[in-house]
Amino acid sequence: MKAYADTAFLVSVHCRDANTSRALARMKTQSFPIAWTWLNELEFRNAMRLWVFRREIVDGEVAQVFDKMKIRTAQGIYRLAVPALSDVAREAERLSELYTAELGNRSLDILHVSHALVLGVKEFLTFDIRQAALAKAAGLKVPEL
């Protein structure tokens, strides 16, 4: 796999928000596949349901977004990746110990970066400044979006 994307990036690719134009521009030049983990799945689906709660989209639109993700996975844009949870947890604790006091990262930020490191990808896609700082500190390439 070439890259790992955090949930906000993935949501911006699939639903119109403040970062959509930048996310879509990146997807035009992105090397594929992008890793798709259980954490991406959970957070992405939950984010879509929050959009329904906030009345930003309706249930029918959510189903279309989920269908679009399946199609893009079949096309090779995303690839299911199943890292060992014990390895992700160990890496998360290491990153937390090394960087949280300095960078102020949240647990989910750490889990996403840990997934990327355990999967061995080289590139991390995010709009989140603190998550980007953590990914860079951990040795991942974080392109300017």
C-alpha positions as CSV (number, residue, x, y, z in Angstrom):
1,M,0.0,0.0,0.0
2,K,1.2,3.5,-0.8
3,A,-0.6,5.6,1.7
4,Y,-2.8,5.9,4.8
5,A,-5.5,8.5,5.0
6,D,-7.2,9.7,8.2
7,T,-10.9,9.8,8.4
8,A,-11.3,13.6,7.8
9,F,-9.4,13.3,4.5
10,L,-11.6,10.3,3.4
11,V,-14.8,12.2,4.3
12,S,-13.6,15.2,2.3
13,V,-13.1,13.0,-0.7
14,H,-16.6,11.5,-0.5
15,C,-18.7,14.4,0.8
16,R,-18.7,18.1,0.2
17,D,-17.0,20.0,3.0
18,A,-14.4,22.8,3.5
19,N,-11.5,20.5,2.5
20,T,-13.1,18.7,-0.5
21,S,-11.4,20.7,-3.2
22,R,-8.0,20.0,-1.7
23,A,-8.8,16.3,-1.1
24,L,-10.0,15.8,-4.6
25,A,-7.0,17.6,-6.1
26,R,-4.7,15.2,-4.1
27,M,-6.6,12.2,-5.3
28,K,-5.8,13.1,-8.9
29,T,-2.1,12.8,-8.2
30,Q,-2.2,10.1,-5.5
31,S,-0.6,6.7,-5.9
32,F,-2.9,3.9,-5.0
33,P,-4.0,1.9,-3.1
34,I,-4.7,3.7,0.1
35,A,-5.0,1.5,3.2
36,W,-8.5,0.9,4.6
37,T,-8.5,-0.5,8.1
38,W,-11.2,-1.3,10.7
39,L,-10.4,2.1,12.3
40,N,-11.1,3.9,8.9
41,E,-14.3,1.9,8.6
42,L,-15.6,2.6,12.0
43,E,-14.7,6.3,12.0
44,F,-15.9,6.9,8.4
45,R,-19.3,5.2,9.0
46,N,-19.7,7.1,12.3
47,A,-18.8,10.4,10.6
48,M,-21.5,9.8,8.0
49,R,-24.1,9.1,10.7
50,L,-23.1,12.2,12.6
51,W,-23.7,14.2,9.4
52,V,-27.2,12.7,9.4
53,F,-27.7,13.7,13.0
54,R,-26.6,17.2,12.2
55,R,-28.9,17.2,9.2
56,E,-26.1,17.8,6.7
57,I,-27.1,14.8,4.7
58,V,-30.0,12.2,4.7
59,D,-29.9,8.5,5.2
60,G,-30.2,7.8,1.4
61,E,-27.1,9.9,0.7
62,V,-25.2,7.9,3.3
63,A,-26.1,4.6,1.6
64,Q,-24.8,6.1,-1.7
65,V,-21.5,7.2,0.0
66,F,-21.1,3.7,1.5
67,D,-21.7,2.1,-2.0
68,K,-19.2,4.5,-3.5
69,M,-16.6,3.3,-1.0
70,K,-17.2,-0.3,-2.0
71,I,-16.8,0.5,-5.7
72,R,-13.6,2.4,-5.1
73,T,-12.3,-0.5,-3.1
74,A,-13.1,-2.9,-6.0
75,Q,-11.3,-0.4,-8.3
76,G,-8.1,-0.6,-6.2
77,I,-8.3,2.9,-4.8
78,Y,-8.6,1.5,-1.3
79,R,-7.3,-1.8,0.0
80,L,-8.4,-3.6,3.1
81,A,-5.5,-3.8,5.5
82,V,-5.6,-5.8,8.7
83,P,-2.7,-5.0,10.9
84,A,-2.2,-7.0,14.1
85,L,-4.0,-5.1,16.9
86,S,-1.3,-6.0,19.4
87,D,1.3,-4.3,17.1
88,V,-0.9,-1.3,16.6
89,A,-1.4,-1.0,20.4
90,R,2.3,-1.3,21.1
91,E,3.1,1.3,18.5
92,A,0.4,3.6,19.8
93,E,1.9,3.5,23.3
94,R,5.4,4.1,21.9
95,L,4.1,7.2,20.0
96,S,2.2,8.4,23.0
97,E,5.2,8.2,25.2
98,L,7.5,9.9,22.7
99,Y,5.3,12.7,21.4
100,T,2.0,13.4,23.2
101,A,3.5,15.7,25.9
102,E,5.2,17.7,23.2
103,L,2.7,17.6,20.3
104,G,-0.7,17.3,22.2
105,N,-2.0,14.4,20.2
106,R,-5.4,12.7,20.8
107,S,-5.7,9.0,21.1
108,L,-7.4,8.6,17.7
109,D,-4.6,10.6,16.0
110,I,-2.1,8.2,17.6
111,L,-4.1,5.2,16.5
112,H,-4.2,6.3,12.9
113,V,-0.5,7.0,12.7
114,S,0.2,3.7,14.5
115,H,-1.8,1.9,11.8
116,A,0.2,3.5,9.1
117,L,3.5,2.6,10.7
118,V,2.6,-1.0,11.4
119,L,1.3,-1.3,7.8
120,G,4.6,0.0,6.5
121,V,3.2,2.8,4.3
122,K,5.3,5.8,3.6
123,E,2.7,8.5,3.2
124,F,0.1,9.9,5.5
125,L,-2.8,12.0,4.3
126,T,-4.4,14.4,6.8
127,F,-5.7,18.0,7.2
128,D,-5.1,17.8,11.0
129,I,-2.1,19.9,12.0
130,R,-1.2,17.9,15.2
131,Q,-1.8,14.6,13.5
132,A,0.5,15.7,10.6
133,A,3.2,16.7,13.1
134,L,3.0,13.3,14.8
135,A,3.1,11.5,11.4
136,K,6.2,13.5,10.4
137,A,7.9,13.0,13.8
138,A,7.3,9.2,13.3
139,G,9.0,9.3,9.9
140,L,6.1,9.4,7.5
141,K,5.9,11.7,4.6
142,V,2.9,14.1,4.9
143,P,2.2,15.9,1.7
144,E,1.0,19.5,1.7
145,L,-2.7,19.4,1.0
